Amino acid sequence: MGRAASGNLRPWIGSAIVHGLVVVALALAAIQWRTAPPPPQLAIEGSVVRYEDLPSSVKAGKALREPTPVAPVKQVPLPAPTREPEPQPATRPDPAVLEEKTRADVQAKAEARAERRNAEQAQATAALAKRKRAEADEKRRQDEKRQQEAAAAQQRLAEQQAAAREAKVKAARQADLRRALADEEAGEALARSGVVDEYRTLLIQTIERNWNRPPSARAGLECTLYVTQATGGTVLDVKIGDCNGDQAVRESVANAVYRSTPLPAPRDARAFERRLVIVFKPTE
């Protein structure tokens, strides 16, 4: 009941305060008007005129101007006092609604935390995958670099080996050429000395002494013999090349070579040959 009465008195209290402010403002204006200096007196020149001397129109008062009517002051109505809304009694929240809201808030917070964890986990997974890709790329580059270096080293080694083989072959060819030239010079020297001709004549004489002439052998017999001998003159192989005799003659010449083993040695050891080419021409 007291709260309702207090609410009804609030408009009247506001109205009284407004009227008091208006009265204070009027009082201040009156004080200012009283204390203001008097208006200055105008100097007016004039002369005294008798009433009898005035014209009849002036006496009748027709020439006098009527006073200008003053417009009434328009009063401004005071604003009506506003009535504040009465406070509503506080309602006690429903425990079920409060529990449901609390459960929803907890679930929303849990979902937000789960989303943050998922986002952080996804970011960490992406960073890990990026780091692994970078490491794999670096490893691949290192492997490719090592492979290129190994290939380059292998190529250099192959080139060095090829150059060494070529140099070795060239040196061997030069050595063979030098030996061939030396052998040729030695052979020429032996030929000039007659040792080679002497050795071949000695071989033919030895084979002819050991040859059993067959009845089919005719005059002008000539056979080319290819003889292989070991050191010391031991005959290892005999082959008959061109021969104008029959088979009996060819076999008899070959047997003569085998019976001549060991073949005689040359007077100069440099004239010894392992493979001999002998032209057998027996004397009549």
C-alpha positions in Angstrom: 0.0 0.0 0.0 2.9 2.4 0.9 4.6 1.6 -2.4 1.4 2.6 -4.4 1.0 5.8 -2.5 4.6 6.7 -3.1 4.0 6.1 -6.8 1.0 8.4 -6.9 2.9 11.3 -5.2 5.8 11.4 -7.6 3.9 13.4 -10.3 2.8 16.0 -7.8 6.3 16.3 -6.5 7.6 16.8 -10.0 4.9 19.5 -10.8 5.7 21.4 -7.6 9.4 21.4 -8.5 8.7 22.8 -12.0 6.4 25.6 -10.6 9.1 26.5 -8.0 11.7 26.9 -10.8 9.3 29.1 -12.7 8.7 31.4 -9.7 12.5 31.6 -9.1 13.1 32.6 -12.7 10.4 35.4 -12.5 11.8 36.7 -9.3 15.3 36.9 -10.8 13.9 38.8 -13.8 12.1 41.3 -11.5 15.2 42.0 -9.5 17.2 42.5 -12.7 14.6 45.0 -14.0 14.5 47.0 -10.8 18.3 47.3 -10.7 18.6 48.4 -14.3 19.5 52.1 -14.9 16.6 54.4 -16.0 16.3 55.1 -19.7 17.9 58.3 -20.9 15.7 61.5 -21.0 15.2 62.9 -24.5 15.6 66.6 -25.0 12.4 67.8 -26.6 11.9 71.3 -27.6 8.4 72.7 -27.6 6.2 75.8 -27.1 3.1 76.5 -25.1 0.0 76.6 -27.1 -3.3 77.7 -25.7 -6.3 75.4 -26.0 -8.3 78.2 -27.5 -5.7 78.4 -30.4 -6.0 74.7 -31.3 -8.0 73.8 -34.4 -11.4 72.3 -33.9 -10.3 68.9 -35.3 -7.6 68.7 -32.6 -10.1 69.8 -30.0 -12.4 67.0 -31.1 -9.6 64.5 -30.7 -9.9 63.1 -34.3 -6.3 63.7 -35.2 -5.0 61.7 -32.2 -3.9 58.2 -33.1 -5.5 55.4 -31.2 -3.2 53.3 -29.2 -2.0 50.1 -30.8 -3.6 47.1 -29.2 -1.1 44.9 -27.4 -1.3 41.2 -28.3 -1.9 39.0 -25.3 1.0 37.0 -24.1 0.7 33.4 -25.2 1.1 31.1 -22.3 3.1 28.0 -22.9 1.5 25.0 -21.2 3.7 23.2 -18.8 4.5 19.6 -19.7 2.4 17.1 -18.2 4.1 15.2 -15.4 5.3 11.8 -16.6 4.3 8.8 -14.6 7.1 6.3 -14.2 6.1 2.7 -14.7 5.6 0.8 -11.6 8.2 -1.8 -10.9 7.1 -5.3 -11.5 7.6 -7.8 -8.8 10.6 -10.0 -9.4 9.6 -13.5 -10.7 11.5 -16.5 -9.5 12.9 -18.5 -12.4 11.7 -22.0 -13.0 14.3 -24.5 -11.7 13.7 -26.8 -14.7 14.2 -23.9 -17.1 17.3 -22.8 -15.2 18.7 -26.3 -15.2 18.0 -26.7 -18.9 19.8 -23.4 -19.6 22.7 -24.4 -17.5 22.9 -27.7 -19.3 22.8 -25.9 -22.7 25.5 -23.5 -21.6 27.7 -26.4 -20.4 27.1 -28.3 -23.7 27.8 -25.2 -25.8 31.1 -24.6 -23.9 32.1 -28.2 -24.2 31.3 -28.1 -28.0 33.3 -24.9 -28.3 36.3 -26.5 -26.4 36.0 -29.6 -28.7 36.0 -27.4 -31.8 39.1 -25.6 -30.5 40.8 -28.9 -29.8 39.8 -30.2 -33.2 41.1 -27.0 -34.9 44.4 -27.1 -32.9 44.8 -30.8 -33.7 44.1 -30.2 -37.4 46.6 -27.3 -37.4 49.2 -29.5 -35.7 48.5 -32.4 -38.1 48.9 -30.0 -41.1 52.1 -28.6 -39.6 53.5 -32.1 -39.1 52.5 -33.1 -42.6 54.1 -30.0 -44.0 57.3 -30.6 -42.0 57.4 -34.3 -43.2 56.9 -33.2 -46.8 59.7 -30.7 -46.4 62.0 -33.3 -44.8 61.1 -35.8 -47.6 61.8 -33.1 -50.3 65.1 -32.3 -48.6 66.0 -36.0 -48.4 65.1 -36.5 -52.0 67.2 -33.5 -53.0 70.1 -34.9 -51.0 69.7 -38.4 -52.5 69.6 -36.9 -56.0 72.7 -34.8 -55.3 74.5 -37.9 -54.0 73.4 -39.9 -57.0 74.6 -37.1 -59.3 77.9 -36.9 -57.5 78.3 -40.7 -57.6 77.5 -40.7 -61.3 79.9 -37.9 -62.0 82.6 -39.7 -59.9 81.9 -43.0 -61.7 82.0 -41.2 -65.1 85.4 -39.6 -64.2 86.7 -43.0 -63.0 85.5 -44.6 -66.2 87.1 -41.9 -68.3 90.4 -42.3 -66.3 90.3 -46.1 -66.7 89.6 -45.7 -70.5 92.4 -43.3 -70.8 94.7 -45.6 -68.8 93.7 -48.6 -71.0 94.2 -46.5 -74.1 97.6 -45.4 -72.9 98.4 -49.0 -72.0 97.3 -50.3 -75.4 99.2 -47.5 -77.1 102.3 -48.4 -75.0 101.9 -52.1 -75.9 101.5 -51.3 -79.6 104.6 -49.1 -79.4 106.5 -51.9 -77.6 105.4 -54.5 -80.1 106.4 -52.1 -82.9 109.7 -51.6 -81.3 110.2 -55.4 -80.8 109.1 -56.0 -84.4 111.5 -53.4 -85.6 114.2 -54.9 -83.5 113.4 -58.4 -84.7 113.3 -57.2 -88.2 116.6 -55.5 -87.8 118.0 -58.5 -86.1 116.7 -60.8 -88.9 118.1 -58.5 -91.5 121.4 -58.5 -89.7 121.3 -62.3 -89.4 120.3 -62.6 -93.1 123.1 -60.4 -94.0 125.5 -62.5 -92.0 124.2 -65.7 -93.7 123.3 -67.5 -90.4 119.6 -67.9 -91.4 120.3 -69.4 -94.8 122.9 -71.6 -93.2 120.3 -72.8 -90.6 117.6 -73.6 -93.2 120.1 -75.5 -95.4 121.2 -77.5 -92.3 117.5 -78.4 -91.6 116.8 -79.5 -95.2 120.0 -81.6 -95.2 119.0 -83.3 -91.9 115.5 -84.1 -93.1 116.7 -85.4 -96.5 119.2 -87.8 -94.8 116.3 -89.2 -92.8 113.9 -89.5 -95.8 113.1 -92.9 -97.2 112.3 -92.1 -100.9 109.2 -94.0 -102.0 109.0 -95.6 -105.5 106.3 -93.0 -106.6 108.6 -90.0 -105.9 109.6 -88.4 -109.2 112.2 -85.9 -110.1 111.5 -82.2 -109.3 109.7 -83.0 -106.0 108.8 -79.9 -104.0 106.8 -79.8 -100.7 106.2 -76.9 -98.2 106.6 -78.1 -94.6 105.1 -76.3 -91.5 107.1 -77.5 -88.6 106.6 -76.6 -84.9 109.6 -77.4 -82.6 110.3 -76.9 -78.9 113.4 -75.5 -77.4 116.2 -77.9 -78.0 114.9 -78.9 -81.5 112.2 -81.5 -80.5 109.7 -81.8 -83.3 106.1 -81.2 -82.0 104.0 -81.1 -85.2 104.5 -81.4 -88.9 102.0 -80.3 -91.6 102.4 -80.7 -95.3 101.3 -77.8 -97.4 101.7 -77.5 -101.2 103.3 -80.7 -102.5 103.5 -82.2 -106.1 103.8 -85.7 -104.7 101.2 -88.3 -103.9 100.0 -89.4 -100.5 102.9 -91.9 -100.1 105.4 -89.1 -100.8 103.7 -86.7 -98.4 103.7 -89.3 -95.6 107.4 -90.2 -96.2 108.4 -86.5 -96.0 106.5 -86.0 -92.7 108.1 -89.2 -91.2 111.5 -87.9 -92.2 111.0 -84.7 -90.2 109.9 -86.7 -87.1 113.0 -89.0 -87.5 115.2 -85.9 -87.6 114.3 -84.8 -84.1 116.0 -83.2 -82.4 116.6 -80.7 -85.2 120.0 -79.1 -85.3 120.4 -75.7 -83.6 121.6 -72.6 -85.5 125.1 -71.3 -85.1 123.6 -68.1 -83.7 120.8 -68.6 -81.2 119.0 -65.5 -82.6 118.2 -67.5 -85.7 116.2 -70.1 -83.8 112.5 -70.2 -84.7 109.7 -72.2 -83.0 107.6 -72.3 -86.2 109.5 -73.2 -89.3 108.5 -72.9 -92.9 110.7 -75.2 -94.9 110.6 -75.8 -98.7 111.8 -79.4 -99.1 113.5 -80.0 -102.5 115.5 -83.3 -102.4 118.5 -83.6 -104.7 118.4 -86.2 -107.4 
